[in-house]
Amino acid sequence: MEPLLAYVVGGLYAAAVYMMLRRSIVKLVIGLLLLSNAANLLIFTVSGLTRGAPPLIGEGGAIPEVMADPLPQALILTAIVISFGVLAFAVVLINRAYQVVGEEDLDEMKGTDT
């Protein structure tokens, strides 16, 4: 399962870099979204996949033989919330920039600095 997820993470990183290199600011934000999802999936994959094992300790403090690590899951949940906030801010910023400049092409926006 890990090799498949490694290919998926690589594909997401490649798609994110491709989208961020486009001239459209909307595609830039989509690339940032893909990049954050790829990073989350990478953390999840590197931490080790344990199928069918919850991150719980049984009654009486008995630690089971197979247990999922809860720390990467907590980090990824926090990263998802933060990336959603950044994405919402970026969408509002893009909307305002489009209202002011009237263009969504990054090269055209750069020409309005003077």
Secondary structure, DSSP 4 states (H G I P E B T S, - for coil): -HHHHHHHHHHHHHHHHHHHTSSBHHHHHHHHHHHHHHHHHHHHHHT---TT--S---GGGPPPSS---HHHHHHHHHHHHHHHHHHHHHHHHHHHHHHHHS--BHHHHHTT--
